[in-house]
Amino acid sequence: MTRVLFVTRGGPYDDEYIEGNHEMTWKGQFSGRRDNLVTCGTRVWYRNDKKHRYFKLIGTVRSIELLSAGNPSQKIPSTYKLQLDVHDVQTQRVVQRAPGDKKTHQSILRAEGYSEDIIASAGGWPHGIY
């Protein structure tokens, strides 16, 4: 199964991305527990405003570099530089929250082929990395 990373501009993490750019400064999770799941080939779904109920598939991770280590006990996430193979604007998929789904993450995970048990788990408190 292809890994998926959800990034929201204006969310709880201070990620930096300029649309169309091939580089993203990504903050891992406060706990750091799932950061290692983001590897080359991870598909990046980006939402440029936390009020939006849709994400765009902007590309895949080509490389990942640790810029600074976080401190989970102080809830400071690690900072990474992601090099991306970015899709052109015409081929970027946009997925909105489907009727019956509580979170847009569920709709995207279904489109990505994830199992229904994982999709159901994303309805309460979704992860940023699958």
PyMOL commands that set and color helices and strands:
alter all, ss='L'
color gray80, all
select helices_A, chain A and resi 35-37+72-74+89-91+104-111+116-121
alter helices_A, ss='H'
color red, helices_A
select strands_A, chain A and resi 4-8+16-17+23-27+43-47+54-68+79-86+94-96
alter strands_A, ss='S'
color yellow, strands_A
deselect
rebuild
show_as cartoon
